[in-house]
Structures are given as C-alpha cells and as structure tokens.
C-alpha cells in the first residue's frame, strides 16, 4: 500500500499524520509473536484471501462478522499508525481495523466492554471521531460484548463454515432458476431442494451478496431467502 502521510490543513487539526504500512507489508505493527502474553492467532479470511492476525477473541469475532457481510468490501487489521496531538503531547495510536464499505472508510477500535474503556480512551475516541472525518475517515469504538450479542455472529459462523467453496457456472444457474420459480426458505435448502451441496451453494452466494436474508434474525427453517439481483439476470 505504501506509506501514506496526511498533513493537517487546518491549524487546529490534531491529526499530525496517518501512516500506512511500508510497501509489501500488511500491518502497521505486528500482532502475532511468541513474546505476547495474551492469546493471539490467525484467521483465514475468504474475502481478503490471506491470514489476518488477531490479538483478542473480540477481534476474531469482528473478523468473522465482517467477512460474512457482503456490504463490507474489505477490512484490514492494524492498518495505520495515527499520529495526533492529545493532552498537550504528540501521541501514536494503532486502530484495530480499517473497514471499507461502499459508503465509508472506518477505523475500528475494539474493547471488551464498557468497563475496558477508561477516561483516556473515551477522550481519545471523542477527539479522533471529531477530527478524522475531515481526512475522509470515521472512527468507531466497538464493544466485544456487542459483537457477540444477538444472531449476527452465529449467522456469520454458519455462512463461513459452509460457504468458503466456490460454485460452478452450472450450479449458479441452477440456484438462480430455483429462485425464479418461487419462494425459497432456509428450511427448503436444509431439506435438500438443491441436493447435497445446496447448503454450501446458498451460503457462498450469501457471502457474495447474490442471496440475502435479514442478518438481524437467526437462520430458521422459515427464514425467507431473497435473490439480491434481478432473477432475470
């Protein structure tokens, strides 16, 4: 990606620099190393086509949710080094994630819960949330308890478990024709309306954004699936 440097254009701008990794590097700092005390690991992202490094279970859950969300175009761990003026000093901060959607570029800082957010972190969050939009980014504090709450994570795990394998052109056309012929539910898929590989095919197409359902609700037998594109295509 190369080294990116954003210099302030407004005198009171606290952002001093946004520095991206050197060419050929994926991260602004290393996450996985033998010297780390807390658990770290690697996650195989189908969307990013590489191993992502995580340093907390909450980051791992974020990877899974983002990997399964077709609205997310890309995401990167430890994406930049932010240099900024804070409390009369020049500080450095490494956000946990950079998330790209069609409409936004968001830096995520992930904490376990409200108890893990001290006064300094809260003040830094307010400063960066106010200052970064003028540079084309938003800044979010994301709580791990919220990532694990509700059906989003369970749905993501199902989609990623079965949907990593691609489809042939013949399989895609067969699924499209099924949706042309009427209403399709998750229960229909589990009962074999598309054969033994039907669940894998549907999950893959959901990951790609071709098929959709309401991710705010758990997948149930009566969950309706919709073809996100015109079925005539």
N, C-alpha and C positions, 0 to 999 in steps of 0.2 A: 504493500500500500504506500510505502514511502513515508517520510517524515513530514507531518503537516504542522504548520505553525500559524496560529491565528493571533494577530496583534490587536489590541484594543483600538477601536475607532472613536470611542467616547472617553473623555477624561476620567469620568467616574466609573468606568468599566473595571470590575475587579478581576476579570478573566485576563491573565497575562499570556497564556499560551495553551493550545490544545495540540499535544504532540502525539502523533500516531507512531506505531512501531516502525522500525527500520525495514527497508526492503527485504522481503523474504521471511520476515518474522510475522507470526500470527498475533502475538500478545505484547502489550507494553511492559508486562512483568511476568515472571514465571510463577505458576501456581503449584504444580506438582513437583516435589523434590523430596529426597529422603530425609532431609533435616526437619521437615514440618511435623509438628506435634499433633495437630488436629487432622482428622481424616480428609484426604483429597483423593481424586480419582479422575478417570477419563470417561467421556460419554461419546458413543458413536452417533453423530448426527447424520441422518439421511439427507436432510436439507442442505447442510453445509458441506457434506461429503468429506468430513475429516473428524478426528477425535478432538472434542472440546474438553478443557480441563476445568474441574470444579473443586471448590475448597469448602463446601458445606452441603448438607443434604438439601437445603433450601435452593441453592444454585442449581443442583441437579434437577429438582422439580421444575424450576424455571426453564431449564433447557428442554425438558420433555414437553411442557405446555407450549413453548414457542415453536418447537419442532413440529408439533401437531396442528398448529394454527396456520391455515393457508393464507390468512391476511398478513402474516409476517413473511417478508421477503428474505430477510437474513438476520442473523444475530451473531455477535462476536463477544467472547469473554475477554476481560482485561483489555479493553480496546484502545485506551488512550491514557496518557498522563496529563492531567489537568493541573496547570499552574495558576494560582489565583491569590489575590490579596485577601487576608482574613484576620481579623482581630489585630491589625497593625503589623502582620507578618506575611511573608510570601510562603504559601503552602503548596504541597503537592497532594493530589488525590487520584486514585485509580478506580474509576467506577467499575462495577462488576460486569456490566453488559452494555453493549450498544445494539439497540433493536431498530431495524428498519422495517417500516410498513409503507404502504403506498402513499401515505399522507404525512408521515412523521419520521424523525430520527430521534430516538430516546435513549438517554443514558439511564441505566437502572443501578441503584444501589440496594442490595438485598440484605435485610436484617431479619433475625429470627422472629421477633415480635416487638411490641411497643416497649417492653422492658429493656430491650437491647439498644434502644435509641436514647442516648444521653443528650444533655443540653447542647453540647458542642456539635454533635451530629445533626441535631434538629436545626440549629442555627446555620450550619453549613448547607443543609438541604434548602433552607429558605433562600440563602444567598445565591446558590447555583441555579435554583429553579427560576429566580428572577433574572439572572444575568445571562444564562446560556441561550435563551430564545433569540437574542439579537445576533448570535452566531449560527443560527439555524438548527439548534438542538433544544430538546426539552430534557428535564431531569426529574426522575421519579424515585421516591423511596418506596420500595416494595417489601412487604412483610411476608416472611416464610409461612406464617400461620394462614395467611390469606391464599397463598399459592396452593396449600394443601386442603383448603376448605372447599366443600361442595364437590360436584361431579367432574369438574374440568380435568383434574389430574387423572382420575380413574378413566375417563374417556380417552385422554391422551395415551395412557398406558395401553389401552386396548388397540387403538389405532396403530401405535408404534410396534406393538407385538406382532400384529398380523399384516401390516401394510408396507413393510420395507421392500418387498419384492415387486418388481415392475410387472406390467401387463403387456401381452402381445397385442397387436392391432386387432386380431380376431376377437380376443377377449374383450377389448374395449367396445367393439361394435356390438357384441352380444349383450353387454351390460346396457349400452345405450338403447338398444331395441326393447329390452325389458322395461325401461322407464317410459318408452314411447307407448307401451301397451297398457299403462295404468299405474295405480298407486303401489308403492313398494315400501315395506316396513323392515325394520331390523329383524323382526321375527321371521319374515319371509326368507331373509338371507340365511339365518341360522337353520331354518328348516330345509335348506338346500335348493331354493328356487334357481340358483345359478350353479349348482353342483358342489363338489367337494372344495373347490377353490374359491367359492363365492365370497366367503368372509374376507379372504385375503384381497380379492379384487376390489370389493367395496371399500375396505379400509384404505387401500392405496389411493383410490380415487377421491376419498375424503381428504387425505393428506394433501393431494394435489389441488384440491379446491373444485374438482369437477362435480362431486356429490357433496351435499351438505346436510346438516341437521342442527338442531338447537343444542350447542355445546353446554349451555347453562343447565341442561337437564341430563340425567343419566340415561344411557342407552338401555331401552327396554324393548320387549317384544313388539309393543305397539308404537314405537318411535318411528314417525314417518321420515323417509329419506327423500331428498329432492335432488333433481338434476340441476346443478347450478347454472349450466349453459342451456341454450335452447336445444331441445331434444331433436330438432330437425337438422342440427349441425352435424 
